Amino acid sequence: MARTAAPALFHYLPNDSPVHAMDPRLKVGCLACLGVAAALASTWWQFALLLAATAGAFALASIPSGALLARSAPFAVLVAVVFATKLFVTPGTPLPVAGALGATVEGALDGGAFALRMLLVLALCTLMMATTTLLSLKQAIEWLLRSVPFVAEARVATAVELTFTMLPLLFDSYREIADAQAARCAQVRRNPLPRMLGLLRTLLETTLRRADDIVYAMESRCYSDVRTAPAFATAAFDKIAFLTAATLLAACCLS
Amino acid sequence: MCRLETRNLHHRFPDGTEALRGVTIAFEPGSFTVLAGANGSGKTVFARHLNGLYRPTEGEVLLDGRSIFDDLSAARQAVGLVFQNAESQFVGQTVAQDTAFGPENLNLPAAEVARRVEESLRTVGLWERRDTPPHSLSGGQRRRAAIAGVLAMNPRVVLFDEPFSGLDYSGVRQVLEQLVRMRERGTTIIVISHQLDKLLAHADRLVLFHQGAVVADGSPQDVAPCLERHDVRNPLSGGLRLEQLSWLCCGEDSRHG
């Protein structure tokens, strides 16, 4: 049962589901497999399989899918624009309906496939962020990068974690600065450029100062690349989920 | 035993500003010291030197007679620093994850990290909020979460930079209670604050900074008369006695009752 009343997109939503409890390394593996599979999918049955798997994962995670879908409205506009562009730009056989406007059958098929890919990737990323803590994600990235030569995996993982931690604060700062400007009647100025520049300059200064602060705070608590190793636990469900994702990827590679 | 001292400490910023001018001072184990001074008098720079975040232009910072730069990691474990802006100190997504940051950096076994996190959060009364994002806590709770992050390192000295800024009465009391409790357990407490009325009743020493130098150092009663000469309000100027200033004694809290 989800406990968050008004979930935000790409935020962690705590729950006790098997998807939440998955080994983060295998979860990242599943995301990679399904993401590539979505990029490669081209036939209706491949898309149907991927959509079914994604819907199943959402159901298992017991997160408020409807509310998240509503929050995705801005992305739906983007997907619609991409679909429309493909529909009218791709050359081919004119559609019986709207064919006079330049819409083609090939454009509809190509645009539909592209839109489905975007929706699948968006849904998978939403599921990943809603069911994985940043700490788990960081630990998985660190573990996965360990075998890559010349990469300081601990630093990359810390950078990723800090980026995701700081993003909401950055948005808060933006709102605060914008409100402070509005309180001094910034909207009265007809030319929006100076207002935008003022806002961005202040935001940049605030961000850099905050970055300095966080570096000092980390240093004062003995930041080290050699840290307590995370304890990963892989359940049978995790292995089955990964095998399913790998099988779907193989199925999408076939055509 | 953990004796922290500075000898002839100087700090000059790259633009030539002299932030500290030959500060020599020692903090005895278990003491409670308040560092006061007007804005720009060098208190925060001094605090950052004690934690090894800045390197002195001249002079040294010693912990039990050894330079803190001989083993910086050990020095930072021993001397914890709670920053003025608690928000800038949080690096974890939840209170528990943030508290674990320090012990994990020390590469402690996972069970020991978990034990320290629980102990620290119970000490500051935030164990029930361990899964909450730190940024969604109230002001007083944020400050206490920042204190928990430092306590988890098992420090023997804790430095607080303006621990009461931006807090309401309840938040001030929550933080003040933590300070007093830590001192009772033998931790050396050093607090930088403009709000001396909240602290002096609990402190046994008051050090006054002015333009990067120590201009007065002694018991709060002895130093208080010098405060207003250096742009710091003297909380005892209205004829109040030191023990009347405490914000923690409800019965005696005549100023806020």
Interface residues (C-beta under 8 A of the other chain):
Chain A: Y12 P14 T133 L134 L135 E161 L162 F164 T165 P168 L169 R210 D213 I214 Y216 A217 M218 E219 S220 R221 C222 Y223 S224 V226 R227 T228 A229 P230 A231
Chain B: R48 N51 L53 S73 R76 Q77 G80 L81 F83 N85 E87 S88 Q89 F90 V91 G92 Q93 T94 Q97 F101 G102 P103 E104 N105 L106 N107 L108 P109 A110 V113 D131 H135 G149 V150 M153
